[in-house]
Amino acid sequence: MIVKEEFLNKLRRSFGLNLYEVKIWTALLSRGVSTAGELSEIGDVPRSRAYDVLEGLEKKGFVVMKLGKPIKYIAVDPREVVERAKKLVKQNANESVNRLEELKGTSVLNELELLHKEGIEFVEPSDLSGAIRGRHNLYSHLETMIKAAKKSVTIMTTSKGILRKIDALKSELERLHKKGVKIKIAAPITKDSASAVKDLMKIADVKHIDKINARFCVVDDKDMMFMVMDDTEVHPTYDFGVWVNTPYFASALSNMFNLAWKDMTSADKVMAKF
């Protein structure tokens, strides 16, 4: 049996299997019922590993061991496998979340925080910077920055970026708004983003820009992140940003933003056109 490598790789990513597991599984699917020896030959997997691989697949609900001798294995219907895999992922995710929740208020977390605080004392201001790859990581770090805001959050983004930020940051921005943190957001407002911007206007000052294409966030005039690539030309996986904690640079950028802010069109005027 010849299975394309691209197909095997898709299965590995989708189901979280290793190479031997997808080879044995697809071999069994092609046969329906088979022995470990037959599957090792069909799937080109070392015979010594076949039983371990099948045992692992059995625990994950991909195969069923048939009673009798010689020992044979039966393939579970792929649609049923998908449902079982979903349940397993949810179960593992919930267990991981619960373990992390249990750390709150424990001596372990207290020790970690102490280590971090002591370590910061030896860090030069110029070292408080970093390169962040991948849009998921960018938004995770943005959320962390915004959570710590005490006075202000300034955001400039794109027409697509404002939609992403509403999805990822809205709840945190709502919390800050209730605390009295000043939130300013500048972005191109389009018909597609109009309804989302309307909700955002309840918790932030929003203005329309059409001549500036930039993506950055400044928190309390000291912590900032700017994205170095055009989000219309880069895949989310390869998106890239730079984070710096420097009052001098962040304050300068914030001041330039405020100068430009005066000439920007209010969101109300733009929304009236849609």
C-alpha positions in Angstrom: 0.0 0.0 0.0 1.4 3.4 -1.0 0.1 6.5 0.8 1.3 9.9 -0.1 3.5 11.6 2.4 1.4 14.7 2.3 -1.6 12.8 3.3 0.2 11.1 6.2 1.4 14.5 7.4 -2.1 15.9 7.4 -3.2 13.0 9.5 -0.3 13.5 12.0 -1.3 17.2 12.4 -5.0 16.6 12.7 -5.0 13.6 15.0 -1.7 14.2 16.9 -0.2 10.9 15.8 3.5 10.0 15.1 4.7 8.7 11.8 4.5 5.0 12.8 1.0 5.4 14.1 -0.4 7.0 10.9 1.3 4.3 8.8 -0.2 1.4 10.9 -3.6 3.1 11.1 -3.9 3.7 7.4 -2.6 0.2 6.7 -5.4 -1.2 9.0 -8.0 1.0 7.4 -7.1 -0.5 4.0 -7.5 -4.0 5.3 -10.3 -3.7 7.9 -8.9 -6.5 10.0 -5.3 -7.6 10.2 -2.5 -8.9 12.4 0.4 -6.8 13.7 2.9 -8.6 11.4 0.8 -7.9 8.3 0.4 -4.3 9.2 4.1 -3.8 9.8 4.8 -5.0 6.3 2.1 -3.0 4.7 2.9 0.2 6.6 6.7 -0.3 6.4 7.0 -0.1 10.2 9.6 -2.2 12.1 7.9 -5.4 13.4 9.3 -4.8 16.8 7.4 -1.5 17.1 4.1 -2.7 15.6 2.6 -4.1 18.8 3.5 -0.9 20.8 2.0 1.3 18.1 -1.2 -0.7 18.0 -1.5 -0.7 21.8 -1.2 3.1 21.7 -3.8 3.3 18.9 -6.1 1.1 20.9 -5.9 3.4 24.0 -6.7 6.3 21.8 -9.8 4.6 20.3 -8.5 4.2 16.8 -8.5 0.4 16.7 -10.1 -2.6 18.6 -8.2 -5.8 19.4 -10.1 -8.9 18.2 -10.4 -11.9 20.5 -8.7 -15.1 19.4 -5.4 -16.3 18.0 -3.6 -15.0 16.2 -4.3 -11.6 17.6 -5.9 -9.3 15.1 -7.0 -5.7 15.1 -10.1 -4.1 13.7 -10.3 -0.6 12.3 -12.8 1.8 13.9 -14.9 3.9 11.5 -13.0 7.1 10.8 -16.0 9.3 11.6 -16.2 7.7 15.0 -12.5 8.1 15.4 -12.9 11.9 14.8 -15.5 12.1 17.6 -13.3 10.1 20.0 -10.3 12.3 19.2 -12.3 15.4 19.8 -13.4 14.2 23.2 -9.8 13.2 24.1 -8.5 16.6 23.1 -11.1 18.3 25.2 -10.5 16.1 28.1 -6.7 16.6 28.0 -7.2 20.4 27.6 -9.5 20.6 30.6 -7.1 18.6 32.7 -4.3 20.9 31.7 -6.3 24.0 32.5 -7.4 22.6 35.8 -3.7 21.8 36.7 -2.7 25.4 35.9 -5.7 26.8 37.8 -4.6 24.8 40.9 -1.2 26.6 40.8 -2.8 29.9 41.7 -2.1 30.8 45.2 0.3 27.9 45.8 3.9 28.0 47.0 5.0 26.9 43.5 3.6 30.1 41.8 4.8 32.3 44.7 8.4 30.9 44.2 8.2 31.5 40.4 7.1 35.1 41.0 9.9 35.6 43.5 12.4 34.3 41.0 11.0 36.6 38.3 11.1 39.7 40.6 14.6 39.0 41.8 15.8 38.4 38.2 14.3 41.7 37.0 16.6 43.5 39.4 19.6 42.4 37.4 18.1 43.2 34.0 19.2 46.3 32.1 16.4 48.4 30.6 17.8 47.7 27.1 17.3 44.0 27.8 13.5 44.4 28.3 12.8 43.7 24.6 12.0 40.8 22.4 11.1 39.5 19.0 7.7 37.7 18.8 6.8 35.4 15.9 3.4 34.1 14.9 0.1 36.0 15.2 -1.2 33.8 18.1 1.9 34.7 20.1 1.6 38.4 19.2 -1.9 38.6 20.5 -1.1 36.6 23.6 1.7 39.1 24.4 -0.6 42.1 23.6 -3.2 40.8 26.0 -0.5 40.5 28.7 0.6 44.1 28.1 -2.9 45.4 28.2 -3.8 43.6 31.4 -1.1 45.6 33.2 -2.4 49.0 31.9 -3.0 51.6 34.6 -3.5 54.8 32.6 -3.7 54.4 28.9 -3.8 52.0 25.9 -3.1 53.3 22.4 -3.6 51.1 19.4 -3.1 51.7 15.7 -4.1 48.9 13.4 -5.5 47.9 10.0 -9.0 47.3 8.8 -8.6 43.5 9.4 -6.5 44.1 12.5 -9.3 45.9 14.3 -11.6 42.9 13.8 -9.0 40.6 15.2 -8.4 42.8 18.2 -12.1 43.0 19.0 -12.2 39.2 19.1 -9.0 38.8 21.1 -9.0 41.8 23.4 -12.5 43.1 23.8 -13.2 41.6 27.2 -9.9 42.9 28.6 -10.5 46.3 27.1 -14.0 46.4 28.7 -12.4 45.6 32.1 -9.9 48.5 31.6 -12.7 50.9 30.5 -14.5 50.2 33.8 -11.3 51.0 35.7 -11.0 54.3 33.9 -8.1 53.5 31.7 -8.1 55.8 28.6 -8.3 53.7 25.4 -7.6 55.2 21.9 -7.9 53.1 18.7 -7.1 54.3 15.2 -7.9 52.1 12.2 -9.4 52.2 8.7 -13.1 51.8 9.3 -14.9 49.9 6.5 -18.4 48.6 5.9 -17.2 45.1 7.0 -15.9 46.4 10.4 -18.7 48.9 11.0 -20.8 46.8 13.3 -17.8 45.6 15.4 -16.5 49.2 15.6 -19.9 50.3 16.9 -19.5 47.9 19.9 -15.9 49.1 20.4 -17.0 52.7 20.6 -18.8 51.9 23.9 -15.5 51.3 25.6 -12.9 53.3 23.6 -12.3 56.4 21.6 -12.2 55.3 18.0 -11.1 57.2 14.9 -10.7 56.5 11.2 -7.4 56.6 9.4 -6.8 56.2 5.6 -3.3 57.6 5.0 -1.3 55.8 7.6 -0.7 52.0 7.5 0.8 50.9 10.8 0.3 48.3 13.5 1.4 49.1 17.1 0.2 49.3 20.7 1.5 51.5 23.5 0.6 50.9 27.1 1.0 53.6 29.8 3.6 55.4 27.6 6.3 52.8 28.6 5.4 49.4 27.2 5.0 49.0 23.4 4.8 46.5 20.6 5.0 47.2 16.9 4.4 44.8 14.0 7.0 45.0 11.3 5.0 43.4 8.4 1.9 44.2 6.4 -0.9 41.9 7.6 -2.3 41.7 4.1 0.9 40.2 2.8 2.0 37.8 5.5 0.6 34.5 6.7 -0.4 34.6 10.4 2.3 32.0 11.1 5.0 34.3 9.9 3.7 37.5 11.4 6.4 39.3 13.4 6.5 41.9 16.1 9.0 43.6 18.4 8.2 44.3 22.0 10.1 46.9 24.0 9.8 48.3 27.5 11.2 51.8 27.2 9.5 54.9 28.4 11.6 57.1 26.2 10.7 55.5 22.9 7.1 54.6 23.9 6.4 58.1 25.1 7.8 59.6 21.9 5.6 57.3 19.7 2.6 58.0 21.9 3.1 61.8 21.5 3.4 61.5 17.7 0.2 59.4 17.7 -1.6 62.1 19.7 -0.5 64.8 17.2 -1.9 62.7 14.3 -5.0 61.9 16.4 -6.2 65.5 16.2 -6.5 65.3 12.4 -8.2 61.9 12.3 -11.9 61.5 11.4 -14.1 60.5 14.3 -15.7 57.1 14.0 -19.2 58.6 14.2 -18.8 60.6 10.9 -17.5 57.5 9.1 -20.2 55.2 10.5 -22.9 57.6 9.2 -21.9 56.7 5.7 -22.7 53.0 6.0 
